[in-house]
Amino acid sequence: MRSHSTIHPYPTLPEAIRKAADKYKYSIACLDSIKKLSSAWLAWRR
C-alpha cells in the first residue's frame, strides 16, 4: 500500500489549524456585526 493513497480518519495539523482559524474569524465577524446592529438600533432609539 502506498502512503499517498492512505485515507486518514482524523484531520491533519494544517487542516485543524485552518478550521480553528475559520471559526475564530467567523466569531469575530459575528461580534462586529452584532456591535454595529446594536449601536445603530440604540442610536435610532435615542
Secondary structure, 3 states (H helix, E strand, C coil): CCHHHCCCCCCCHHHHHHHHHHHHHHHHHHHHHHHHHHHHHHHHHC
